[in-house]
Amino acid sequence: MKIAIIGGGASGLLLANLLNKNKIDFIVFNNGKIGRKILASGNGRCNIANRNINISKYHNNILVNKLLKYKDEVFKVFDDLNIYLKEDDEGRLYPISESSLSILNIFMKNISNKIVDELVYKISKKNNKYIINDLYEDFDKVVIAIGSNANLDKYDNKLLANLNIKINEFKPSLVGFKTKNKIKEISGVRCKCNVSLFNDNKMIYNEDGEVIFKDDGISGICIMNLSSFYNHLSKYNNPYVKIDLLCGKKYNNLESVINPKLLGYINKYNIDPNNFILNIIKTYDMRFAQVASGGVDISCINDNLSLKNDNNIYLAGEIIDVDGLCGGYNLFFAFLCAIAIFEDLKWNIKLII
């Protein structure tokens, strides 16, 4: 059996390592920087997973729920690859080196000679075998793991156009908000607080965390998680973020509680520190997003991640319309996909034998 893996991200590279270990022939096709999302994860520290993985951390989690049976297998594969992890106070898992490059080097060590730097623009079929770009032939299976256009200036997904599948619009997720409020005076201020997303005067999501104020908006992990829910709203009706700078507490004096610059701002504009409202214009654009919501609709995909209209073509990772919160959940989904596809490929090999 010969496999074409299109995309050298988390899913593609882990799958390639599994195929290589089991002596299954493959080629990875990747256009541009290899392992881009791995290198960017955790601000270069590689937030590879989370101890608290569960379906509540994902949108479109019906598919995730089916893949979570491979959760322990992902960690077993990490052990086999000698990826040693450490955990922070919130369950986020990082390599002990705190270096994304460490993880990429491990993934690349045994497969670098099987990677072709080429944009795949065409998949064709002849005599039940797949041909890539009219040049690379005799593939039995194809795995498409080309990610999304998050954090990219250019992205080409024309490859999917000929597959006759439903593709939902990519939207920026895990990204900051642009606000209507004039907050340039407090640009650069960071504060620990409680944040809530409201739409149509209903609270959608609430979280504690650090907010970073910018010239024209807000960011920070908790805000990026709010954006994840914002992008799954069916319509927007006066969306806003409520910031409780005091996390529900009351103080007689705020001078030792709130950043002086921020305190001056809320005093100047007579803002209730427990109820600081920022009206949302929109999220920042895709270039600033960590991931994207959208992609191939899960209704087109079998439980083994093959396409319903062609069970020899699989999809993996962010190209699927599943996205999660910050904290290693999106990378872990990509790894779950790699394991699920590998298990199905092993089953196919047994059937052939």
C-alpha positions in Angstrom: 0.0 0.0 0.0 1.2 3.5 -0.9 -0.2 6.7 0.8 -0.1 10.3 -0.3 -0.2 12.7 2.6 -1.0 16.3 1.5 0.1 18.7 4.1 3.1 18.8 6.5 1.4 19.9 9.6 0.6 18.2 12.9 -1.7 15.5 11.4 0.5 14.8 8.4 3.7 14.6 10.2 2.5 12.3 13.0 0.8 10.1 10.5 4.0 9.9 8.4 5.9 8.8 11.5 3.4 6.0 12.2 3.5 4.9 8.6 7.3 5.0 8.6 7.5 2.9 11.8 5.2 0.3 10.3 7.1 0.2 6.9 4.1 1.5 4.9 5.1 3.4 1.8 4.2 7.1 1.7 5.1 10.6 0.4 4.3 13.8 2.2 3.5 16.8 -0.1 4.0 20.2 1.5 4.1 23.6 0.0 6.1 26.1 2.0 7.1 26.0 5.7 6.8 22.6 7.2 5.1 22.3 10.6 4.1 25.9 10.7 1.3 25.5 13.3 3.5 23.3 15.5 6.2 26.0 15.5 3.7 28.7 16.4 1.9 26.8 19.1 2.2 28.2 22.6 4.2 31.2 21.4 7.0 28.9 20.3 6.8 26.7 23.4 4.5 24.1 21.7 1.3 23.6 23.7 1.0 20.1 22.3 -2.0 18.8 24.3 -4.0 19.3 27.4 -4.7 17.0 30.4 -8.4 18.1 30.4 -9.3 17.0 26.9 -13.1 16.5 26.5 -15.8 17.3 24.0 -16.9 20.5 25.8 -13.7 22.1 24.5 -14.7 21.7 20.9 -17.3 23.0 18.5 -18.9 20.4 16.2 -17.9 18.0 18.8 -19.9 15.0 17.5 -16.9 14.0 15.4 -14.5 14.7 18.3 -16.5 12.4 20.6 -16.0 9.5 18.1 -12.2 10.2 18.0 -11.6 10.5 21.7 -11.3 6.7 22.0 -7.8 7.3 20.6 -6.9 9.8 23.4 -4.6 7.4 25.3 -3.1 6.2 22.1 -1.9 9.7 21.2 0.0 9.9 24.5 1.4 6.4 23.9 2.8 7.6 20.5 4.3 10.6 22.2 6.1 8.2 24.6 7.3 6.0 21.7 8.7 9.1 20.0 10.5 10.1 23.3 8.4 13.3 23.6 8.5 14.1 27.3 5.9 16.5 28.6 5.3 18.8 31.5 2.1 20.3 32.7 1.2 23.8 33.8 -1.4 24.8 36.5 -4.2 24.8 33.9 -3.5 21.4 32.4 -1.7 22.6 29.3 1.1 20.2 28.2 4.4 21.3 26.7 7.7 19.5 25.9 10.1 19.9 28.8 12.4 21.9 26.5 9.6 24.4 26.0 10.6 24.6 22.4 8.3 23.9 19.4 11.4 23.2 17.3 12.2 20.2 19.5 8.9 18.6 18.6 9.3 19.4 14.9 12.8 17.9 14.9 11.5 14.7 16.4 8.7 14.5 13.8 11.2 15.2 11.0 14.0 12.9 12.1 12.9 9.8 10.3 10.8 11.1 7.5 12.6 14.1 6.0 13.6 12.1 2.9 9.9 11.4 2.2 8.8 15.0 1.9 8.2 16.7 -1.4 8.1 20.6 -1.4 5.3 21.0 -3.9 1.8 22.5 -4.0 -0.8 19.8 -4.8 -3.3 21.2 -7.2 -4.8 18.0 -8.6 -5.8 14.6 -7.5 -6.8 12.2 -10.3 -7.6 8.5 -10.5 -6.7 5.8 -13.0 -7.2 2.0 -12.6 -8.2 2.5 -9.0 -4.9 4.3 -8.2 -4.5 8.0 -7.4 -2.2 10.4 -9.2 -0.9 13.6 -7.7 -0.4 16.6 -10.1 -0.3 14.2 -13.1 3.2 13.2 -12.0 3.3 11.1 -8.8 1.4 7.9 -9.4 0.2 4.6 -7.9 -1.2 5.8 -4.6 -3.8 3.6 -2.9 -5.0 6.2 -0.4 -4.8 10.0 -0.1 -4.8 12.0 3.1 -5.6 15.7 2.9 -4.3 17.7 5.8 -3.8 21.1 4.4 -5.1 23.1 7.4 -6.8 26.5 7.0 -5.9 30.0 6.1 -5.5 31.1 9.7 -2.3 33.2 10.3 -1.6 33.1 6.5 -1.4 35.8 3.9 -2.0 33.3 1.1 -3.9 30.0 1.1 -5.0 27.8 -1.8 -7.7 25.2 -1.2 -8.7 24.7 -4.8 -7.7 21.1 -4.3 -11.0 20.5 -2.5 -13.2 22.1 -5.2 -13.3 18.9 -7.3 -14.2 16.6 -4.5 -17.9 17.4 -4.5 -18.1 18.0 -0.8 -19.6 20.7 1.4 -17.1 23.3 2.6 -18.1 25.8 5.2 -16.6 29.3 5.1 -13.4 29.7 7.1 -13.7 32.4 9.8 -10.9 33.6 12.2 -11.0 32.0 15.6 -8.9 32.2 18.7 -8.3 35.9 17.8 -8.9 39.3 19.4 -11.8 41.6 19.0 -12.0 45.1 17.5 -14.1 47.3 19.6 -16.2 50.5 19.1 -14.9 52.0 22.4 -12.0 54.4 22.3 -9.4 52.6 24.4 -6.1 53.7 22.9 -5.4 55.5 26.2 -5.0 52.1 27.9 -3.2 50.3 25.0 -0.6 47.9 26.3 -2.2 47.4 29.7 -2.7 43.8 30.9 -5.1 42.7 33.6 -6.4 39.6 35.2 -10.2 39.7 35.2 -13.4 37.9 34.4 -14.8 38.3 30.8 -18.2 37.4 29.4 -19.4 37.4 25.8 -23.0 38.7 25.3 -25.2 38.6 22.2 -28.8 39.7 22.0 -28.5 40.5 25.7 -27.8 36.8 26.5 -24.5 35.6 28.0 -22.8 33.2 25.6 -19.6 32.3 27.4 -17.7 33.3 30.5 -14.1 32.8 31.6 -11.4 34.2 33.9 -8.1 35.2 32.4 -5.8 38.0 31.3 -7.0 40.7 28.9 -4.6 42.7 26.8 -5.8 46.1 25.7 -4.7 47.3 22.3 -5.2 50.5 20.3 -8.4 49.4 18.8 -9.4 46.2 20.6 -8.6 43.5 23.1 -6.8 40.2 23.1 -5.5 37.5 25.4 -6.3 33.8 25.8 -9.7 34.4 27.5 -10.7 36.8 24.8 -9.6 34.4 22.1 -11.8 31.8 23.7 -14.7 34.2 23.6 -14.0 34.7 19.8 -14.4 31.0 19.3 -18.0 31.2 20.5 -18.6 34.5 18.7 -17.7 32.9 15.4 -20.3 30.1 15.9 -23.2 32.5 16.5 -25.8 32.3 13.8 -26.4 36.0 13.8 -25.0 39.1 15.6 -27.3 41.3 17.7 -25.4 43.9 19.6 -22.5 41.7 20.7 -20.3 42.9 23.5 -17.7 41.8 26.0 -18.4 42.5 29.7 -15.2 42.8 31.7 -15.3 42.5 35.5 -11.9 44.0 36.5 -12.5 42.9 40.1 -13.7 39.3 39.4 -16.9 39.8 41.5 -15.1 41.4 44.5 -15.6 44.8 46.0 -12.8 47.0 47.5 -12.9 50.3 49.5 -9.9 51.6 47.4 -8.7 50.4 44.0 -5.2 51.9 43.9 -3.5 48.6 44.8 -6.0 46.5 42.8 -6.1 48.0 39.3 -3.3 49.0 37.0 -2.8 52.8 37.5 -3.2 53.6 33.8 -6.4 51.5 33.7 -7.7 53.0 36.9 -7.2 56.5 35.6 -9.2 55.5 32.5 -12.2 54.1 34.3 -12.2 57.0 36.7 -12.1 59.5 33.8 -15.0 57.9 32.0 -16.9 56.9 35.2 -16.8 53.2 34.4 -18.0 50.6 36.9 -15.0 48.3 37.4 -17.3 45.3 37.8 -19.1 46.1 34.5 -16.7 47.5 31.9 -18.6 47.1 28.6 -16.8 46.9 25.2 -19.0 46.8 22.1 -17.7 44.4 19.4 -17.2 45.6 15.8 -15.7 42.3 14.6 -12.8 40.0 15.2 -9.3 40.8 13.9 -8.8 39.2 10.5 -7.5 35.8 9.6 -3.9 36.9 9.5 -4.0 37.2 13.3 -6.0 34.1 14.1 -4.5 31.0 15.7 -7.0 28.7 14.0 -10.1 28.9 11.9 -13.6 27.7 12.3 -15.1 26.3 9.1 -13.8 23.8 6.6 -15.2 20.5 5.3 -18.6 19.8 6.8 -18.5 16.8 9.1 -21.7 15.5 7.3 -19.3 14.6 4.4 -17.0 12.5 6.5 -17.2 8.9 7.8 -16.2 8.0 11.4 -12.8 6.8 10.1 -12.3 10.3 8.5 -12.7 9.1 5.0 -15.0 10.9 2.6 -18.5 9.4 2.2 -18.2 9.8 -1.5 -14.7 8.3 -1.8 -13.6 6.2 1.1 -10.0 6.1 -0.1 -9.6 9.8 0.5 -9.2 10.9 4.2 -9.3 14.4 5.8 -7.3 15.3 8.9 -6.9 18.3 11.2 -8.0 21.9 10.7 -9.4 21.3 7.2 -12.3 19.7 8.9 -15.0 22.0 10.4 -14.0 21.3 14.0 -12.3 23.9 16.2 -11.5 24.1 19.9 -10.5 26.5 22.6 -7.0 27.6 23.4 -4.9 25.2 25.4 -3.6 22.5 23.1 -7.0 21.3 22.0 -6.6 22.0 18.3 -3.2 20.4 18.0 -4.5 17.4 19.9 -7.5 17.1 17.5 -5.0 17.0 14.7 -3.1 14.2 16.4 -6.4 12.3 17.1 -7.1 12.5 13.3 -3.7 11.0 12.5 -4.2 8.1 14.9 -7.7 7.4 13.6 -6.6 7.3 10.0 -3.6 5.1 10.8 -5.8 2.6 12.6 -8.1 2.4 9.6 -5.1 2.0 7.2 -3.8 -0.8 9.3 -7.2 -2.5 9.0 -7.2 -2.0 5.2 -3.7 -3.6 5.0 -5.0 -6.7 6.9 -7.9 -7.0 4.5 -5.5 -6.8 1.5 -3.2 -9.5 3.0 
